[in-house]
Amino acid sequence: MKIKRPEPFTFESGPRAVLLLHGFTGHSADVRILGRFLEKHGYTSHAPIYRGHGVAPEELIETRPQDWWEDALAGYEHLKNLGYKEIAVAGLSLGGVLGLKMAYSLPIKAVIPMCSPMFFDNEKQLTAGFIHFSKQYKQLERKDDDTIAQELTHLLSASRPMFNEIGQFIKKVQKEIDTIYTPTMVVQARHDKMINPESANYIYDKIESDVKKIQWYEQSGHVITLDKEKDLLHEDIFAFLESLDWA
């Protein structure tokens, strides 16, 4: 069975732009509802899809964080090429790590990391999430249980180099957090079982911006953009964006 590939989106609405970055194993659907909300409130948004995402897990494990960073940068350049001069970045999980790297590498308006890891102490959770994603994908391909089990065993072994580089990437970004002077809104779900929630406090404490806030969501899990408090999250992000000094 052929699975339809998800696509990036651009919702043009106003002169203020937000780059929306999805999480590991996810794709643009992670942030699509947020993008539509922003569109209704006069904000343009664009969500790229990183290489290896939205496709078979065999393709994902052939890609690396450097590829995803380049794809995030291409998303930023896409908005610049459309004429947007001020761009905020909101990223879920890995997307938030990419957003934080942008905050100390590029002139962005603001950064909003959502449930984003700063400590690579969640390798078991990441691996379990990867296996869950891979199994679901293969079930959609209508493969039998024995075939799926064999392919998952291979994937788990073959994915080790990718996970090692994810850990290195997170650590490199963590070391640069104290060079961020960009306005920052740190978002964290209280019931996040994928990452260490203390990452949120680390980001908030270490960034040097005079404009920063941390917002906890007491009823949500890791994929906070699709969880039960997503409407509250949308309103909070909108209020934060509105508080900024846009040109």
Buried (B, 14 or more C-beta within 10 A) or exposed (E): EEEEEBEBBBBBBEBBBBBBBBBBBBBBBBBBBBBBBBBEBEBBBBBBBBBBBBBBBBEBBBBBBEBBBEBBBEBBEBBEEEEBEBBBBBBBBBBBBBBBBBBBBEEBBBBBBBBBBBBBBBEEBBBEBBBEBBBEBBEEBEBEEEEBEEBBEEBBEEBEEBBEBBBEBBEEBBEBBEEBBBBBBBBBBBEBEBBBBEBBBBBBEBBEBEBBBBBEBEEBBBBBBBBEBBEBBBEBBBEBBEEBEEE
